[in-house]
Amino acid sequence: MKENILYTSVAPLLEYFNRLIPLSREEKQLVAELFKPRLYRKRQYVLQEGDVCSIFNFVVRGCLRMYKIDDKGNTHIIQFATENWWLMDIGSFHGKEPSELNIDAIEDTMVLHISYNDLINLYTKGPKFNLIFRVLIENSFVSLQKRLLQNISSTAEERYLSFMQDYSHLNNRLPQVQIASFIGITPEFLSRLRNKLVKPKS
């Protein structure tokens, strides 16, 4: 009974891990001990520029965004993270350096997070997690590389269609200004682009 209660708070994360590699009882225990729940209210910061990123976040529900504000005050969104996605500033997290990025909650967001020291502890006590997190980081690298190439060589329409493929579940959850910032266009241009795509072809 006590074991079931202990696992309840991390149930979504255990389900996520089990889809990758089945966990033993001891490994589930580790997850329950080392991951901590945290609720972020809409517009609350998870990380602010200048601070060191100290936690790795798994989104249980809600939506986080990671972004950079340039010298002109423009917001450039790098990544969204919704249910069953992970988010952190990897350079700051592993390098212990001040971050150049911000992470905040677009909606009320529940996460399960783990600190750097606890993550190393997880690797040491549960070697299986080395493989799991290696795959996570590799997938994240592939995704960011794809996004970089799109920004260099794709049209705005192609970037929007890619957004709709990868983040279709967010289309009705995000303000138009957030989507436009992610794609790298103005909200007005995004509106024209949407109208063009939904307009029946003669």
N, C-alpha and C positions, 0 to 999 in steps of 0.2 A: 504493500500500500504506500509506504513512505517513498519507495523507489518511483512509483507512478507519479506521485505528487512532485517529486524532484524533476522528472522529465517533462512535466506539463509545460513549464515556462519556456523550454527550448524545443518543444515538439516540432514546430515548422523547420527548424534547422536540422534536427535528427532525420526528418523525412527527406530533406534535401541531400544530406550526406548519404543516406541509405540508397538513394537513387543512383549514386555514383559507385559506392562500395559499401556493402553491408557492414555495420558496426557491431562489435562485440559489446557485451554488457559493460565491461571496463571502459571501453572507448566512449560509450554513451554517458557514463558517469563523468568522464573527463570533460565532455562538452557541457554537461549540466553544471559542473563546478567552475569552469573557466569563462564561459560566455555570460555576460550580464545584460539584462533587459534595460532599455531606456526609451522613454517617450519624448519625442521632440514635437513641439507645437509648430503650427504653420508659421513660417518665416523665422523660426529659431535657428541659430547657427549651430552646426555640428563642428565646424572648423572655420577659423578666421585667418585671413592672410597675416603672416607674421608669427603665428603660433606654430608649434611643432605638432604634426599629426600623430596622436598617440594611440588611436584605436582603429580597428578594422571593423567595418559595419556590415552586417547582414540585415537586409530590409525584410521585416515580417509583413508589414502593411504600410501603405503610404508611398511617398515619393521624395527622394533627395535629388539635389542637383549639385554638380561641381562646376565652378566657373571662375573666370578671371575678369577683373575690371581693369581696363587699360587706362592710360594717362588722360584720355579724353572723357573718361567716365562711362565708356561703352562696356556692356556686359557680353562676354563670350562664353557660352555654355559648352563645356567639354563633354559632360556625361550626365545622364539621368540614371537613377537607380530606383527601381520599383520592386514589388514583391519577388523574393527569391534572387535578388541581385546583391552584389557586394560593392562597397565604395570606400575608398580612402585615397589620400595623396601618397602614392607608393614611395616617391622619392623622399618626402619628408618623414614618412613612417619608418623606413629602413635606414635612412641617412641621419635621422635625428636633427634635421635642419629645418629652419623656419619655412613654412609653406608660402608659396606665391599664389595659392588658390584659396577659394572659399567653398565651403559646403554648407547648404542650408536645406530646410524642409519646405517643400512646396505645398504639402498637405500635412496634417497631423500624421506623424510617422513613428511607428514602433520599430526599433531595431534590437538586434542582439549583437553586442560588440565584444571584442577581445583586445586586450592590450598587447603591446609588443612582447613584453616579458612572458605573459601568459601564453602567447602564441608559440614562443620558443619552448616553453614548458610542455605545450601540447605536442609539439614535434618530438620532444625527447621521450615523453611517456607513451605516446601513441604514434609510432613511426608511419602508420598508414596515412596519417594526416599530411605527412610530407608530400606524398603523391597527390592527394586531393588538392592541396593548395598550390602545388606546382601546376596542375592542370588549370586551376582557376586563374592563376597569373598568366599562363600561356594564352588562354582564351581571351583574357582582357587585353593582352598585348596585340593579339591578332585583330581584335575589334578596333583598337585605337589606331593601328597601322592602316586598316581599311578606311577609317574615317579621315586620316591624314591624306591618303591618296585621293579620296573623294574631294576634299577641300582644294587639292592642287589641280585636279584634272576634270572634275565633274561640273555640269551645269547646275544652276539652282533647282531646276525641275528634277534632275536626277538625284540631287541630295534630298529633296523633299520626298520623292518616291522611296528612297532608301530609308528615310525616317519612318514613313508609313509602314514599311515592311518590318523594321526592327522594333518600332515603338507604337504599333497600331493601337495597342490598348491604352495609350496615353493621348490619343488624338482629341478625345472629348474631355480629358481631365486637365489639360494644360491650356493656359491663356495663349492666344495667338502670338503675343510678344515673346513668350518663352520658346515656342517652336521656331520662330523667326531667328531668334538669337542663336539657337543651336545650329540652324542651317547656315547662318551667316548672311542673312538678308534682312530687309526692313519688314515690319508687319504689313505695310501697305503693299509691298511687292508680293508677299506671301498671299494676301487676299486676292490679288489679281491672278496669281498662279493657281490658286484653288478654283477660282471661277473658270479659268481656262480649262482645267482638267475635268471639271464636272459638266461643262457646256457640251451638249450633244453635237457631234460632228455631222455636218450636212453632207 
